[in-house]
Amino acid sequence: MSVGYTNALAIITDAFVEIGAYAPGDSIAPSHQALGLLRFQNQLDAWQADDLSLNLQDREVFLLTAGTSSFTIGATGNLVTARPVYVEGVNYIIPGTTPATEVPMAPMDSDQYMSLSQKGLPSSLPQMFYYNATMPNATMNIWPVVTQNVQLALYLPRGIDVPASLTSVVTGPQGYAEAFMYQLALRLCNPMARPIPQDLPDMAAAAYARMRRPNEEPPIMPVDAAVVPSFGDSSAFNILTGTTSGPSN
């Protein structure tokens, strides 16, 4: 991962220069540095709620103990990690398998979870999950309730870390550098009482779209097994040969 900046202050400085608040080479006043940092922190925090700005996917493994139907995720949760905004998926790991074998679990929304008539139904393996975005830690509900210890693999999309200070290193994949600077420059115009440069909105929008584009992965379209002919089935129409003579190879 690489961008053309070393830390948050470098991005903030370029943003101030972009809107004409400072000339290249000028030192940024401490009060303006603090303003720039706050706006940059807010900017990256907002991006955490945009699925297409999340460029990483973490895999976190959690041991779900027998009799457990839910656990918390967050800085002080049962699973200590950054509280996720999105959950890409949850798999359970079949106990005792070598190599470890993961089985995808089905997601539930709030209505589906509410409709479960037997939330305490016991089972040796989990089948479904419901992610409840509670605060400060989120809550992961698992169904049915496991009767043995089972490991879960959680796949959690992540974004760029919010910088804690002006000297915090800010890194991202190719395409993020301009989005950092142009988006921040746009946010600094009003508090700095600067007119928005004519081309800045278009450049900021284009940079943001370019940053998000690689994070969009269209899913592979599945084909129902019922419409896929089995090998040697001469009754199925073959689009490759235009006949019903079975597979083409």
C-alpha positions as CSV (number, residue, x, y, z in Angstrom):
1,M,0.0,0.0,0.0
2,S,1.4,3.3,-1.0
3,V,0.4,6.9,-1.3
4,G,2.4,10.1,-1.9
5,Y,2.1,11.4,1.7
6,T,4.1,10.6,4.9
7,N,1.7,11.8,7.5
8,A,-1.6,13.6,8.1
9,L,0.1,17.0,8.3
10,A,1.4,16.6,4.7
11,I,-2.1,16.0,3.4
12,I,-3.5,18.9,5.4
13,T,-0.8,21.2,4.2
14,D,-1.5,20.3,0.5
15,A,-5.2,20.8,1.1
16,F,-4.7,24.3,2.4
17,V,-2.4,25.1,-0.5
18,E,-5.1,23.8,-2.9
19,I,-7.7,26.3,-1.7
20,G,-5.2,29.2,-1.6
21,A,-5.2,29.6,2.2
22,Y,-1.4,29.2,2.2
23,A,1.4,29.4,-0.4
24,P,3.6,26.4,-1.1
25,G,6.4,26.2,1.6
26,D,4.4,28.2,4.2
27,S,4.2,26.9,7.7
28,I,0.6,26.1,8.8
29,A,-0.6,28.0,11.9
30,P,-1.1,25.6,14.9
31,S,-4.8,26.5,15.1
32,H,-5.3,25.7,11.4
33,Q,-3.3,22.4,11.8
34,A,-5.8,21.4,14.5
35,L,-8.7,22.4,12.3
36,G,-7.3,20.4,9.4
37,L,-6.7,17.3,11.5
38,L,-10.3,17.4,12.9
39,R,-11.8,17.7,9.4
40,F,-9.5,15.0,8.1
41,Q,-10.5,12.7,11.0
42,N,-14.2,13.4,10.3
43,Q,-13.6,12.7,6.6
44,L,-12.1,9.2,7.2
45,D,-14.7,8.4,9.8
46,A,-17.4,9.2,7.3
47,W,-15.7,6.9,4.8
48,Q,-16.0,4.0,7.3
49,A,-19.8,4.1,6.7
50,D,-19.3,3.8,2.9
51,D,-19.0,0.2,1.9
52,L,-17.1,1.1,-1.3
53,S,-14.5,3.1,0.5
54,L,-13.4,0.0,2.6
55,N,-10.4,-1.5,0.9
56,L,-9.4,-4.2,3.3
57,Q,-11.1,-7.4,4.6
58,D,-10.0,-8.8,7.9
59,R,-10.5,-12.4,9.0
60,E,-11.1,-12.7,12.8
61,V,-11.5,-16.0,14.5
62,F,-13.7,-16.3,17.6
63,L,-14.3,-19.3,19.8
64,L,-18.0,-19.7,20.4
65,T,-18.4,-21.7,23.6
66,A,-21.1,-24.3,24.2
67,G,-24.4,-22.7,25.3
68,T,-23.5,-19.2,23.8
69,S,-26.0,-17.5,21.6
70,S,-24.4,-14.1,21.2
71,F,-21.2,-12.2,21.7
72,T,-20.0,-8.6,21.4
73,I,-17.5,-7.1,18.9
74,G,-15.5,-3.9,19.6
75,A,-12.8,-2.3,21.6
76,T,-14.2,-3.7,24.9
77,G,-16.2,-6.6,23.4
78,N,-15.8,-10.4,23.7
79,L,-14.0,-10.2,20.4
80,V,-11.6,-7.3,20.8
81,T,-11.2,-5.5,17.5
82,A,-12.5,-2.4,15.7
83,R,-16.3,-2.3,15.8
84,P,-17.3,-3.3,12.2
85,V,-19.9,-1.3,10.3
86,Y,-20.3,-4.1,7.8
87,V,-20.0,-7.9,8.1
88,E,-19.1,-9.6,4.8
89,G,-19.8,-13.1,6.1
90,V,-19.4,-15.6,9.0
91,N,-18.3,-19.2,8.6
92,Y,-18.1,-21.9,11.3
93,I,-15.1,-24.2,11.3
94,I,-16.1,-27.8,11.6
95,P,-14.6,-29.1,14.9
96,G,-11.7,-31.5,14.5
97,T,-11.2,-31.1,10.8
98,T,-7.6,-31.1,9.4
99,P,-7.1,-28.9,7.5
100,A,-9.7,-26.7,9.0
101,T,-12.9,-26.7,7.0
102,E,-15.1,-23.6,6.9
103,V,-18.9,-23.7,6.2
104,P,-20.7,-20.4,5.3
105,M,-23.5,-19.4,7.6
106,A,-26.6,-17.6,6.4
107,P,-27.2,-14.0,7.4
108,M,-30.5,-12.8,9.0
109,D,-31.9,-9.3,9.0
110,S,-33.8,-7.9,12.1
111,D,-37.2,-9.2,10.8
112,Q,-35.9,-12.7,10.3
113,Y,-34.3,-12.8,13.7
114,M,-37.4,-11.4,15.3
115,S,-39.4,-14.1,13.6
116,L,-37.4,-17.0,15.1
117,S,-39.9,-18.7,17.3
118,Q,-37.3,-20.8,19.2
119,K,-34.2,-18.6,19.7
120,G,-32.8,-21.0,22.2
121,L,-33.0,-24.1,19.9
122,P,-29.9,-26.2,20.6
123,S,-27.7,-27.7,17.9
124,S,-24.2,-29.1,17.6
125,L,-23.4,-26.6,14.8
126,P,-24.6,-23.0,14.1
127,Q,-26.4,-22.2,10.9
128,M,-27.3,-18.5,10.8
129,F,-26.2,-15.1,12.2
130,Y,-27.7,-11.8,12.9
131,Y,-25.5,-8.7,13.2
132,N,-26.9,-6.0,15.5
133,A,-25.0,-2.8,15.2
134,T,-25.2,-1.8,18.9
135,M,-22.9,0.7,20.6
136,P,-20.2,0.9,21.8
137,N,-19.7,-2.7,20.9
138,A,-21.8,-4.5,18.2
139,T,-23.6,-7.7,19.0
140,M,-23.4,-10.9,16.9
141,N,-26.3,-13.3,17.5
142,I,-25.9,-16.9,16.5
143,W,-28.6,-19.5,15.8
144,P,-29.1,-22.3,16.8
145,V,-27.4,-22.3,20.2
146,V,-24.4,-24.5,20.0
147,T,-24.0,-27.5,22.3
148,Q,-20.2,-27.7,21.7
149,N,-17.3,-25.2,21.3
150,V,-17.2,-24.0,17.7
151,Q,-14.8,-21.6,16.1
152,L,-16.2,-18.9,13.9
153,A,-14.4,-17.0,11.2
154,L,-15.7,-13.5,10.7
155,Y,-14.9,-11.6,7.5
156,L,-15.0,-7.8,8.3
157,P,-14.4,-5.1,5.7
158,R,-12.1,-2.3,6.9
159,G,-11.2,1.2,5.8
160,I,-8.3,3.5,6.2
161,D,-7.4,4.1,9.9
162,V,-8.4,7.5,11.2
163,P,-5.2,9.4,12.1
164,A,-4.8,10.1,15.8
165,S,-2.4,13.0,15.4
166,L,-0.7,15.2,12.8
167,T,2.3,12.9,12.7
168,S,0.2,9.7,12.2
169,V,1.3,7.9,9.0
170,V,-1.5,7.7,6.5
171,T,-1.3,5.0,3.9
172,G,-3.7,3.6,1.3
173,P,-3.7,1.8,-2.0
174,Q,-3.1,3.4,-5.3
175,G,-5.7,6.0,-6.1
176,Y,-6.3,7.2,-2.6
177,A,-3.8,10.1,-2.4
178,E,-5.8,12.5,-4.5
179,A,-9.1,11.6,-2.8
180,F,-7.5,12.3,0.6
181,M,-6.3,15.8,-0.4
182,Y,-9.1,17.0,-2.8
183,Q,-11.9,15.8,-0.5
184,L,-10.2,17.5,2.5
185,A,-9.6,20.7,0.5
186,L,-13.3,20.9,-0.2
187,R,-14.2,20.5,3.5
188,L,-11.8,23.3,4.5
189,C,-13.2,26.0,2.2
190,N,-16.0,27.1,4.5
191,P,-14.2,27.2,7.9
192,M,-11.3,29.0,6.2
193,A,-13.7,31.5,4.5
194,R,-12.2,30.6,1.1
195,P,-14.2,30.5,-2.1
196,I,-14.4,27.0,-3.6
197,P,-12.0,26.8,-6.5
198,Q,-14.0,26.3,-9.8
199,D,-12.5,22.9,-10.6
200,L,-12.3,21.6,-7.0
201,P,-15.7,19.9,-6.7
202,D,-15.2,18.0,-10.0
203,M,-11.7,16.9,-9.0
204,A,-12.8,15.9,-5.6
205,A,-15.7,13.9,-7.0
206,A,-13.6,12.2,-9.6
207,A,-10.9,11.3,-7.1
208,Y,-13.4,9.9,-4.7
209,A,-15.1,7.8,-7.5
210,R,-11.7,6.6,-8.7
211,M,-10.7,5.6,-5.1
212,R,-13.9,3.5,-4.6
213,R,-13.9,1.8,-8.0
214,P,-11.4,-1.0,-7.3
215,N,-13.4,-1.9,-4.1
216,E,-16.5,-2.8,-6.1
217,E,-16.4,-6.5,-6.9
218,P,-19.5,-7.8,-8.8
219,P,-20.4,-11.2,-7.4
220,I,-20.0,-14.3,-9.6
221,M,-23.5,-15.1,-11.0
222,P,-24.5,-18.6,-9.8
223,V,-26.4,-21.0,-11.9
224,D,-29.0,-23.2,-10.3
225,A,-28.0,-26.9,-10.4
226,A,-31.5,-27.8,-11.7
227,V,-30.7,-26.1,-15.1
228,V,-27.1,-27.5,-15.4
229,P,-27.1,-30.9,-17.3
230,S,-25.2,-33.7,-15.8
231,F,-22.3,-35.2,-17.8
232,G,-23.7,-37.4,-20.6
233,D,-27.3,-36.1,-20.4
234,S,-28.3,-36.1,-24.1
235,S,-31.7,-34.6,-23.4
236,A,-30.4,-31.1,-22.5
237,F,-29.9,-28.4,-25.1
238,N,-26.2,-27.4,-25.5
239,I,-25.8,-23.7,-26.4
240,L,-22.2,-24.3,-27.5
241,T,-23.2,-26.9,-30.2
242,G,-26.8,-25.9,-30.9
243,T,-27.9,-29.5,-30.4
244,T,-29.2,-31.8,-27.7
245,S,-26.3,-34.2,-28.0
246,G,-24.9,-33.6,-24.6
247,P,-21.6,-32.0,-23.5
248,S,-19.4,-30.5,-26.2
249,N,-16.2,-32.0,-24.7
